[in-house]
Amino acid sequence: MLEPTPYDIRIDDLALSRAADVPLVRIGLYSAFRTMTSSIVIAGDFTADNIKHNGTFASYQEFGTKQITSTNTDVANYWGSIYRTVYVANFILERLPAVTGVTEANRKQLTAEARFLRGFANFMGTYTYGDIPLPTTTDQSTNRNIGRTARATVLASVLADYQAALADLPDDSSTGAAYLSKRVVQAALARFYLYQKNWAEAERYATLVISSGKFSLVPDYNTVVIQNFTSESIFEVGYTQNDDPATLNTLFVSRREVIPSDQLVAVLNSAESGARVATITFNVQQQQGNDNGWTVRKYGIAIENNANIVVFRLAEMYLIRAEARAQQGNQIGANGAVADLTILRNRAKASAVTVTNQADVLLAIERERQYELAFEGHRWYDLVRTGRAQAVMAAFSPNWNSRYELWPIPQSEILRNPGLQGAQNPGY
């Protein structure tokens, strides 16, 4: 019986045997990571209460109706992009030490970039799917049959990768926010510790980024929506109109496959949101039937050529620090949570923060994150990590179930990997 080799475990397309290969493999690493970023937005915003389905694609209908299945195309695409990034990183980490003629500086930088992007892929993977496989090799016989690893172990490996990258990356990328630097790792560590509820460390790393002097909030929030590589961008994945990843512009603008939910439209038009309403735009001619007439402006390259996807920006660091401070009981004063929120409210020309007790400040931060970071891939992850998903999402959709606090393991992966059989997330 003939058994053709599955298409997804082909012989390496990458080559790394001489110093001249290093720049090309580096591009391959960043290219692999690029495939993840639109999936992060889909997971973070589509799973939560930011969108309603307005088109014909079944995968997005599942997100709109909150009836996600293990055969969902986007669930499988995200998984594939995570492990594509991990594979290329492992390839570099295995092969690079044996390549002669590479300067020590280039070797250290590429190794650090591979460690960071592998860590970030695993971080997003475990907070999306729960316990996930943790491959550390490119050996196909090993990786064809690999089971799930406990989240705590995955996160320990993420932290090790981040710390290794922090030691060897340059302080600031010579090419700006398009490539990695110590500032990017510090931002990632701030988010890492926020998710881990290590408030002191989350505050410390967020403060390191804020006080570095390398980034500044743009005066007009509309600039965040319509421009690439602004002064507050820490790490941003660049796209052009010709290589927009199939994709957010198509989904949001040309097809309007998904549109802002009625709930999000209401909150973005509130006094607390202020200028953040620039995230969406209204056209009365599109208002009919189920269509509320609103469109997402971020990634609207057909109109404003803003195709890039931001991974980290300065506003998130203020929000991380505000939450970390509030969780430590530090709500008011010059170094309190409300002071950080006020910075973003002032930029948005929004109403002032009037609450001071811890519970109310934390809810204000939750709302502020929705206003400020809408369609940047945060909302679902925020609701789950704070334990607020059930309360918020049950009020949003009658179909919401607690199983949607994790995405399912793609059914295709379970069928092809014996190590995953019988290991599906509960409820799927």
Protein Blocks (a to p, Z undefined) as FASTA:
>chain_A
ZZdddfklcccfbdcfbfklmmmmmmmmmmmmmmmmmmmmmmmmmmmmmbccfbfbfklm
mmmnopacfkbfklmmmmmmmmmmmmmmmmmmmmmmmpghiafklmmmmmmmmmmmmmmm
mmmmmmmnopadddfbfbfklmmmccdddfklmmmmmmmmmmmmmmmmcfbdfkljmbcc
fklmmmmmmmmmmmnopaklmmmmmmmmmmnopaccdfblklmmmpghifklfbdcdddf
klcghifklmmmmnomaacdfklmmmmmpmklmmmmmmpccdfklggcjbnoiacfehpl
klnopabccfbdfklmmmmmmmmmmmnopagcjkbmklmmmmmmmmnopacdfbfbfklm
mmmmmmmmmmmmgonlpmmmmmmmnopmmmmmmmmpmkbcfklmpccddfklmmmmmklg
opacehZZ
